[in-house]
Structure formats: structure tokens, C-alpha cells
Amino acid sequence: MRHGRRRSAARPRPDTVISEMKILLAEDNHILATILADHLASRGHEAVPVFAGRLASALCQQRDFDVIVIDLLMPDIYGINVLEELHARNRMPPAIVITGVPELLEEVSPRLAAIGVETVIRKPFLFAQIDEVLAGLA
């Protein structure tokens, strides 16, 4: 048995940290949101998971985030509606939209473009895809 300092699972390895970002993660699937938030924290980011769109909107009114990762299909409000509301109030950070519903994506694509959303990632996805987008925003 080795003794000494234990490495925290949440502590990022120096070679994996892009730059610390405050990321709001709006995803109603609690398991996905929690695991993705842990992944982002392991990369040195502050990740705040929320499981409802209205809560995501309220948090963006109260705090500044560097990025929002948001699911299009939330139980209380569509992610596009949250983003449009934030955009209208000049409170929308750069957004990464995730979705498992291609039909909805086709329907809302013009609205996403109108508010400047450039990144949409379809489920299932690799966390490396999120990392790549975040690296481009850093």
C-alpha cells in the first residue's frame, strides 16, 4: 500500500486544462448532466448543472457564465426558448446546444442561427466533442 498524498479525481491534469471557464450545463437527464459536469470539472472548469430550462434562464440572469451547454428538449421549456430569452436580454453566453431529437433540430435551426448559435452536437456524443468546442472558445 502506498502512502502519501492522494490525487483528487476532480483535480485536472496539467496537460488537459484548456482554461477555466464558468459553464452552465442545462440538461434534464440527471445522470448525463452529473457525469458531464464531473468531466468538465476534471478539465479545470466550474460546471453548474441544472435540470430545468427555467432554472437555467434564472441563473443566467443572476450570474455571468462563459458558456452555456443546453439541451433543446427540456421538460419545462425548450432550450431554444431559453436562449432566445437570454439573447433578448443581452445575457446569452456562447452556447453549445445538444439534442437527441433531429426533427426538433430541423425545426429550430433558423431560430438558432438568428441568435448566433453556431454549435449543435447530436446525442449520443463524446465528451471530447464538448472539449474541442470549449478549446475553440477559450
C-alpha positions in Angstrom: 0.0 0.0 0.0 1.4 3.4 -1.0 1.2 6.3 1.5 1.3 9.9 0.8 -0.9 12.5 -0.9 -3.9 11.2 -2.8 -4.8 12.7 -6.0 -8.4 14.1 -6.2 -10.4 12.6 -9.1 -11.7 16.1 -9.8 -8.3 17.7 -10.0 -7.3 18.3 -13.6 -4.1 17.0 -15.1 -2.0 20.0 -16.2 -2.0 18.8 -19.8 -5.8 18.6 -20.0 -6.7 22.1 -18.7 -7.7 24.5 -21.5 -8.5 27.5 -19.3 -11.0 27.7 -16.5 -14.5 28.6 -17.7 -17.7 29.0 -15.9 -20.1 26.7 -17.7 -23.9 26.4 -17.1 -25.0 22.9 -18.1 -28.7 22.7 -18.7 -29.7 19.0 -19.2 -32.8 17.3 -17.8 -31.1 13.9 -17.8 -29.6 13.9 -14.3 -27.1 11.2 -15.0 -25.8 12.8 -18.2 -25.7 16.2 -16.5 -23.8 15.0 -13.5 -21.3 12.9 -15.4 -20.6 15.7 -17.9 -20.3 18.3 -15.1 -17.7 16.0 -13.4 -15.9 15.7 -16.7 -15.8 19.4 -17.1 -14.6 19.9 -13.5 -11.8 17.4 -14.2 -10.7 19.7 -17.0 -10.5 22.6 -14.6 -13.8 24.3 -15.4 -16.5 25.4 -13.0 -19.6 23.4 -14.2 -23.0 24.2 -12.8 -25.6 21.5 -13.7 -29.3 22.4 -13.8 -32.1 20.1 -14.8 -34.7 22.6 -16.0 -34.7 25.3 -18.6 -36.4 28.0 -16.4 -33.7 27.5 -13.7 -31.0 27.9 -16.4 -32.6 31.1 -17.5 -32.8 32.4 -13.9 -29.2 31.6 -13.2 -28.0 33.4 -16.3 -29.9 36.5 -15.1 -28.0 36.3 -11.8 -24.5 35.1 -12.8 -22.2 35.5 -15.7 -21.3 32.3 -17.5 -18.6 31.9 -20.1 -20.6 29.2 -21.9 -24.0 27.5 -21.7 -24.4 23.9 -22.7 -28.1 23.3 -23.2 -30.4 20.5 -24.3 -33.1 21.5 -26.8 -35.8 19.4 -25.3 -36.3 20.2 -21.6 -39.4 19.2 -19.6 -40.5 22.8 -18.7 -39.4 24.9 -21.7 -37.5 24.2 -24.9 -33.8 25.1 -24.8 -34.3 27.4 -27.8 -36.8 29.5 -25.8 -34.3 29.9 -23.0 -31.6 31.0 -25.4 -33.9 33.4 -27.2 -35.0 34.9 -23.9 -31.4 35.3 -22.8 -30.4 36.8 -26.2 -33.2 39.4 -26.0 -31.9 40.5 -22.5 -28.3 40.5 -23.7 -27.5 37.7 -21.1 -26.7 34.9 -23.5 -23.2 33.5 -23.3 -21.8 31.4 -26.2 -24.0 28.3 -26.5 -23.4 24.7 -27.2 -26.7 23.1 -28.0 -27.1 19.3 -27.5 -30.1 17.3 -28.8 -31.2 13.8 -29.4 -34.2 14.9 -31.5 -33.2 15.6 -35.1 -36.7 16.6 -36.1 -36.7 19.4 -33.5 -33.3 20.5 -34.6 -34.5 20.9 -38.2 -37.5 22.9 -36.9 -35.4 25.3 -34.8 -32.2 25.6 -36.8 -33.2 29.0 -38.3 -34.0 30.3 -34.8 -30.7 29.1 -33.5 -28.9 30.8 -36.4 -30.8 34.1 -35.8 -29.4 34.3 -32.2 -25.9 33.3 -33.2 -25.7 29.7 -32.1 -23.0 28.0 -34.1 -22.5 24.7 -32.3 -25.1 21.9 -32.2 -24.0 18.4 -31.0 -26.3 15.5 -31.6 -26.7 12.8 -28.9 -25.1 10.4 -28.3 -21.9 12.4 -28.2 -18.3 12.0 -26.9 -17.2 14.4 -24.2 -14.2 15.1 -26.4 -16.6 16.9 -28.8 -17.5 19.3 -26.0 -13.8 19.7 -25.0 -13.0 20.6 -28.6 -15.7 23.3 -28.8 -14.6 24.7 -25.5 -11.0 24.9 -26.6 -12.1 26.9 -29.6 -14.0 29.3 -27.3 -11.1 29.8 -24.9 
